[in-house]
């Protein structure tokens, strides 16, 4: 029964999309709360540089070595960004805009010069092809499991294991870094560890869904959750639910309209964000308009006479 379901085209694609969304939104939640959403874009593009360097050194196109290389590239991106920003001549967002295009362009040049005949290209890294994940399977417990599903499930477990182990420390370091440093929680170390997981998630996702969909899943569900709740643990749940709903609705709409599956999944995350922005129970635009209208219609009590 399970084997028959896994051989269907739709289920593996939806499962991989959902796992990418759950893993990405977990680390993306902290990036959104810290105001570092652009770092996901920078890391997802600059990992091309790390992937090429690792391939030139080891000739390996996938595996744990690639994850390590991507994680180190993510750290390099952040370190270079902070080094530029610390000069006080450019702002943080400007520094990000300077660093990741430089690393990305160097990676593209190295691809064209040294790896033009190898199955590593910028189209794969940026766009991926989630529609074919069901073709690349491995036997696990006697079942044909898509390799992308296995890798993203491992990254999901790693991300949530890290968050679970350091939940209190991450929460305090996100909302009050100075107090976290006073308590000896090492907020900088936690931030760099989080960025390493972000980089590893990006490189695990790029072969299946590409960097563009990773960015959408990392930032948009977390942003929508931020509009719907003020509780951190609830943000993880809402982000995961939005990722699952985006994967399911995105797949069937893409099939119906005959368009890119990954692209439609990314569009659906934007749809859910729009709904949260307009109709959120506390901060939604429509909700705020209704509250203001009710406040205007409320009768004004006359001042009490003494």
Backbone torsions as a table, in degrees:
resi	resn	phi	psi	omega
1	UNK	NA	-51.2	179.8
2	UNK	-65.2	-40.5	179.7
3	UNK	-61.3	-39.1	179.0
4	UNK	-66.2	-38.8	178.7
5	UNK	-65.1	-40.1	-177.7
6	UNK	-70.9	-24.2	177.8
7	UNK	-80.8	-11.1	174.2
8	UNK	-69.9	150.8	-177.5
9	UNK	-72.8	-41.6	-171.1
10	UNK	-68.4	-48.1	-171.9
11	UNK	-60.7	-48.9	178.7
12	UNK	-60.4	-38.5	-179.9
13	UNK	-64.2	-45.6	-179.5
14	UNK	-66.1	-40.7	-179.8
15	UNK	-64.0	-42.8	179.0
16	UNK	-64.3	-44.7	177.6
17	UNK	-59.6	-42.3	179.9
18	UNK	-65.5	-41.7	-179.3
19	UNK	-67.7	-37.9	175.2
20	UNK	-61.2	-43.1	-179.9
21	UNK	-65.8	-42.3	-178.8
22	UNK	-66.2	-44.9	179.8
23	UNK	-66.3	-41.8	-176.5
24	UNK	-72.2	-41.8	-178.7
25	UNK	-67.5	-25.1	178.7
26	UNK	-62.8	-51.3	179.0
27	UNK	-77.3	-30.3	179.9
28	UNK	-65.8	-26.5	178.9
29	UNK	-58.7	-43.3	-179.5
30	UNK	-72.0	-33.5	176.8
31	UNK	-65.0	-40.1	178.6
32	UNK	-65.4	-44.7	-178.1
33	UNK	-66.9	-31.8	179.7
34	UNK	-84.0	-6.4	-177.3
35	UNK	75.7	25.8	-178.6
36	UNK	-115.1	36.7	-176.6
37	UNK	-60.0	-35.4	-178.5
38	UNK	-64.2	-19.5	178.9
39	UNK	-64.7	-30.7	177.4
40	UNK	-64.4	-39.3	176.0
41	UNK	-65.3	-44.6	-179.5
42	UNK	-62.8	-46.0	-178.0
43	UNK	-65.9	-43.6	-176.2
44	UNK	-64.8	-27.6	177.0
45	UNK	-86.5	-39.6	-175.7
46	UNK	-73.6	-16.1	178.4
47	UNK	-65.2	-17.9	174.5
48	UNK	-57.3	-40.5	178.0
49	UNK	-61.1	-46.2	-179.9
50	UNK	-65.5	-39.4	-179.9
51	UNK	-62.6	-43.3	-179.1
52	UNK	-67.3	-43.1	179.9
53	UNK	-61.4	-44.2	179.2
54	UNK	-63.2	-40.2	179.3
55	UNK	-66.1	-40.0	179.0
56	UNK	-63.6	-32.9	-177.8
57	UNK	-85.0	-35.9	-171.9
58	UNK	-119.2	-14.0	-175.0
59	UNK	63.1	21.7	178.4
60	UNK	-102.7	129.9	-178.9
61	UNK	-93.5	-12.9	-179.2
62	UNK	-154.0	177.4	178.4
63	UNK	108.2	-178.6	-176.6
64	UNK	-63.5	-29.1	179.6
65	UNK	-64.0	-39.8	177.5
66	UNK	-65.2	-37.3	178.2
67	UNK	-63.7	-42.0	178.9
68	UNK	-64.8	-43.5	178.8
69	UNK	-61.7	-41.0	178.9
70	UNK	-66.4	-40.7	179.7
71	UNK	-62.6	-42.6	179.2
72	UNK	-67.2	-35.2	177.1
73	UNK	-66.0	-38.5	176.4
74	UNK	-61.5	-41.9	176.8
75	UNK	-64.4	-40.0	178.2
76	UNK	-61.0	-41.0	178.7
77	UNK	-60.0	-46.2	-178.4
78	UNK	-67.7	-42.0	-179.2
79	UNK	-63.3	-43.5	178.2
80	UNK	-65.9	-38.3	178.4
81	UNK	-63.0	-46.3	180.0
82	UNK	-67.8	-33.0	178.2
83	UNK	-64.9	-41.4	177.8
84	UNK	-67.9	-43.1	-177.9
85	UNK	-66.9	-31.3	-178.5
86	UNK	-69.3	-16.3	177.4
87	UNK	-72.8	-13.6	-179.4
88	UNK	67.7	6.9	178.3
89	UNK	-90.6	-23.7	176.9
90	UNK	-131.5	153.6	178.1
91	UNK	-83.5	171.6	-176.0
92	UNK	-60.7	-46.8	-177.8
93	UNK	-66.9	-35.2	176.7
94	UNK	-65.7	-40.6	178.3
95	UNK	-62.3	-40.3	176.9
96	UNK	-62.2	-43.5	179.7
97	UNK	-65.9	-20.5	177.5
98	UNK	-87.4	-37.0	-171.8
99	UNK	-78.0	-53.5	-170.9
100	UNK	-70.0	-32.2	173.0
101	UNK	-63.8	-34.4	179.1
102	UNK	-64.6	-48.5	179.8
103	UNK	-66.2	-39.3	179.8
104	UNK	-64.5	-43.8	-178.9
105	UNK	-66.5	-37.6	176.4
106	UNK	-63.3	-42.0	177.6
107	UNK	-61.8	-41.9	178.4
108	UNK	-63.9	-42.1	178.2
109	UNK	-62.4	-43.0	178.4
110	UNK	-64.7	-36.4	176.0
111	UNK	-61.1	-47.1	-176.8
112	UNK	-68.5	-30.0	-176.8
113	UNK	-85.5	-46.5	-170.4
114	UNK	-109.2	-17.3	-173.6
115	UNK	-131.5	31.3	-177.8
116	UNK	-69.7	-20.7	179.9
117	UNK	-103.4	14.3	-179.8
118	UNK	-111.5	151.1	-178.0
119	UNK	-77.2	60.8	170.3
120	UNK	-138.1	116.2	179.4
121	UNK	-143.6	163.9	-175.5
122	UNK	-67.4	-31.4	178.2
123	UNK	-62.3	-42.1	178.7
124	UNK	-63.7	-43.4	-177.0
125	UNK	-66.9	-42.4	-174.2
126	UNK	-82.0	-42.6	-172.3
127	UNK	-107.8	-33.7	-178.3
128	UNK	62.2	-167.8	174.1
129	UNK	-157.7	86.0	-176.6
130	UNK	-66.7	-19.5	-179.3
131	UNK	-68.2	-13.7	-177.8
132	UNK	-112.0	11.1	-176.9
133	UNK	-65.0	-26.3	-178.0
134	UNK	-73.0	-11.1	179.3
135	UNK	-84.6	-27.1	-177.6
136	UNK	-100.4	94.3	-174.2
137	UNK	-120.2	161.1	171.7
138	UNK	-130.4	151.4	179.7
139	UNK	-81.8	120.2	179.8
140	UNK	-135.0	116.9	-175.5
141	UNK	56.5	34.1	178.6
142	UNK	77.6	10.6	-178.6
143	UNK	-118.1	142.8	176.8
144	UNK	-78.8	99.6	-177.3
145	UNK	-102.3	130.3	175.8
146	UNK	-57.3	134.2	-178.3
147	UNK	-60.7	-37.4	178.7
148	UNK	-63.4	-35.2	178.7
149	UNK	-66.7	-38.5	178.9
150	UNK	-65.9	-48.3	-177.3
151	UNK	-64.5	-40.6	-179.8
152	UNK	-73.0	-30.2	175.6
153	UNK	-66.8	-39.8	177.5
154	UNK	-63.4	-43.7	179.5
155	UNK	-65.5	-36.8	177.4
156	UNK	-62.3	-44.4	178.3
157	UNK	-63.7	-42.0	179.3
158	UNK	-63.8	-44.9	-179.0
159	UNK	-62.0	-47.1	-177.9
160	UNK	-74.9	-27.3	174.0
161	UNK	-65.5	-42.9	177.5
162	UNK	-63.6	-44.6	-179.8
163	UNK	-65.4	-40.3	179.4
164	UNK	-65.3	-39.5	-178.9
165	UNK	-70.3	-36.2	-174.8
166	UNK	-118.7	32.7	-175.1
167	UNK	-60.6	-49.5	-178.5
168	UNK	-62.2	-43.4	-178.4
169	UNK	-67.0	-43.6	179.3
170	UNK	-64.0	-40.7	-179.7
171	UNK	-62.7	-46.1	-179.3
172	UNK	-69.4	-40.5	-179.5
173	UNK	-67.2	-27.4	179.7
174	UNK	-75.8	-43.6	-174.3
175	UNK	-92.2	-25.9	-179.3
176	UNK	-149.2	79.0	-177.5
177	UNK	-59.4	-35.2	-178.8
178	UNK	-64.8	-43.5	178.7
179	UNK	-67.2	-38.0	177.9
180	UNK	-62.5	-39.1	177.6
181	UNK	-67.0	-35.9	177.5
182	UNK	-63.3	-37.7	179.6
183	UNK	-81.2	-0.9	178.2
184	UNK	78.9	27.3	-177.8
185	UNK	-86.8	-3.7	178.1
186	UNK	52.2	67.5	-177.5
187	UNK	-59.5	-33.3	179.3
188	UNK	-65.8	-42.0	177.9
189	UNK	-62.4	-43.1	178.9
190	UNK	-63.9	-38.4	-179.9
191	UNK	-65.6	-43.1	179.3
192	UNK	-68.3	-36.4	176.1
193	UNK	-64.0	-39.7	177.7
194	UNK	-64.2	-39.0	179.0
195	UNK	-69.2	-32.9	175.5
196	UNK	-64.3	-41.0	176.3
197	UNK	-66.3	-38.0	176.9
198	UNK	-61.3	-44.2	178.4
199	UNK	-64.0	-42.9	179.7
200	UNK	-64.9	-39.4	177.3
201	UNK	-64.4	-39.7	-179.9
202	UNK	-63.3	-44.7	-177.7
203	UNK	-73.8	-28.6	175.2
204	UNK	-70.7	-28.8	-176.9
205	UNK	-88.4	-23.0	-167.5
206	UNK	-66.1	-32.5	-177.5
207	UNK	-68.4	-30.2	-177.9
208	UNK	-92.6	-48.7	-171.3
209	UNK	-118.8	-12.9	-179.7
210	UNK	83.6	163.8	-177.0
211	UNK	-68.7	-32.4	-176.5
212	UNK	-63.8	-47.4	179.6
213	UNK	-68.3	-32.9	175.9
214	UNK	-60.2	-44.3	179.1
215	UNK	-60.8	-43.7	-179.8
216	UNK	-61.1	-45.4	-178.9
217	UNK	-71.3	-29.6	-178.4
218	UNK	-73.6	-35.9	-170.8
219	UNK	-106.4	-45.1	-169.9
220	UNK	-67.9	-49.5	178.0
221	UNK	-59.6	-39.3	178.7
222	UNK	-65.3	-39.2	178.5
223	UNK	-65.9	-41.1	177.6
224	UNK	-63.9	-41.4	178.6
225	UNK	-63.8	-35.1	179.9
226	UNK	-64.1	-30.5	178.1
227	UNK	-78.6	-15.5	-173.6
228	UNK	-104.8	-19.1	-176.8
229	UNK	-150.7	156.5	176.1
230	UNK	-106.5	3.0	-178.4
231	UNK	-100.8	132.4	-175.5
232	UNK	-65.3	-46.2	-178.0
233	UNK	-63.4	-33.2	178.1
234	UNK	-71.2	-29.0	176.6
235	UNK	-62.1	-39.3	177.6
236	UNK	-62.3	-43.4	-178.4
237	UNK	-66.2	-47.5	-179.3
238	UNK	-64.0	-42.1	178.3
239	UNK	-60.4	-41.4	178.3
240	UNK	-65.8	-41.8	179.7
241	UNK	-64.9	-40.5	177.5
242	UNK	-64.9	-38.3	178.2
243	UNK	-63.4	-43.4	179.0
244	UNK	-65.0	-46.0	-179.8
245	UNK	-64.1	-37.2	178.7
246	UNK	-66.8	-37.5	179.3
247	UNK	-66.8	-44.3	-178.7
248	UNK	-67.6	-53.8	-178.4
249	UNK	-65.8	-37.7	179.5
250	UNK	-63.5	-39.3	179.9
251	UNK	-64.4	-51.6	-174.7
252	UNK	-69.6	-33.7	175.5
253	UNK	-68.7	-36.9	178.3
254	UNK	-64.7	-40.9	177.3
255	UNK	-65.3	-42.1	-178.9
256	UNK	-64.8	-41.2	-176.1
257	UNK	-95.0	-4.4	-179.8
258	UNK	58.0	53.4	178.9
259	UNK	-127.5	-179.6	-179.4
260	UNK	-61.5	131.2	-179.3
261	UNK	-69.0	-49.3	179.4
262	UNK	-61.1	-40.8	178.7
263	UNK	-63.0	-41.2	-179.8
264	UNK	-69.8	-34.1	175.2
265	UNK	-62.3	-41.7	177.8
266	UNK	-64.6	-39.1	177.8
267	UNK	-62.1	-39.7	-178.1
268	UNK	-67.6	-32.0	174.1
269	UNK	-62.4	-38.1	176.3
270	UNK	-65.5	-35.2	177.6
271	UNK	-63.9	-45.1	179.2
272	UNK	-65.4	-36.3	176.3
273	UNK	-63.4	-41.6	178.9
274	UNK	-62.5	-42.4	178.4
275	UNK	-62.0	-43.6	179.0
276	UNK	-64.7	-38.3	-179.7
277	UNK	-66.8	-38.0	-176.8
278	UNK	-85.8	-41.4	-170.1
279	UNK	-119.1	20.5	177.0
280	UNK	-58.9	144.2	-174.3
281	UNK	-66.0	-22.9	-178.1
282	UNK	-118.2	-42.7	-173.0
283	UNK	-112.1	3.4	-178.9
284	UNK	-64.2	147.2	-179.0
285	UNK	-60.8	-46.2	-179.6
286	UNK	-64.6	-41.5	179.2
287	UNK	-61.2	-42.5	179.5
288	UNK	-65.9	-37.8	177.5
289	UNK	-64.5	-42.0	179.2
290	UNK	-63.4	-42.8	179.8
291	UNK	-63.0	-41.1	179.6
292	UNK	-66.6	-39.1	179.7
293	UNK	-66.1	-40.3	177.9
294	UNK	-65.5	-36.5	179.6
295	UNK	-65.6	-36.2	179.1
296	UNK	-69.1	-36.3	-176.7
297	UNK	-80.6	-15.9	-178.5
298	UNK	-63.6	133.1	-179.7
299	UNK	-65.9	139.1	180.0
300	UNK	-89.9	122.1	-179.1
301	UNK	-72.1	133.7	178.4
302	UNK	-68.4	149.0	178.7
303	UNK	-62.2	138.0	-179.0
304	UNK	-70.8	135.4	178.8
305	UNK	-87.4	140.9	-179.6
306	UNK	-96.6	NA	NA
